[in-house]
Amino acid sequence: YQNWPDITDGMLCAGILNVGGKDACQGDSGGPVAHNRDIVVGVTSWGFGCGDAFYPGVLARVSYYSNWIVANA
């Protein structure tokens, strides 16, 4: 997905390709995506449909914004 023009360094793709059903849906925007239950790595942003097997969900990449978060917290 690095070749998608709308995906920037501040974004993260998530999902299980070729399976489907493993993605956020409409209304989930702003929700956290965590690693090991306690480390927020992404914030749900957008995607194509809901749980599509060929299109991952797109998140805001928290690490990309960490300096801003620390400066404004």
C-alpha positions, 0 to 999 in steps of 0.5 A: 500500500506504499504506492497508494497516493492517499497514504502518507507517512502519518498513516498506518494501514491495518487489516488481514488481507484476503480474509476480510471482516477484520477492520473498523467500520463506519462510526469507529473513527477516532477509536484507538488501535492498540498493540499488546493492549496498552500501547496505542499505535493508531487512531481509526481514520478511514477506509474503503467500506467495512472489513473488505478483504482487499482494502485495509483500514487507514489509521493515524500513526501515533508515533508520527505525531508523538512530538506534537502530542508531548508538546501539547499534552 
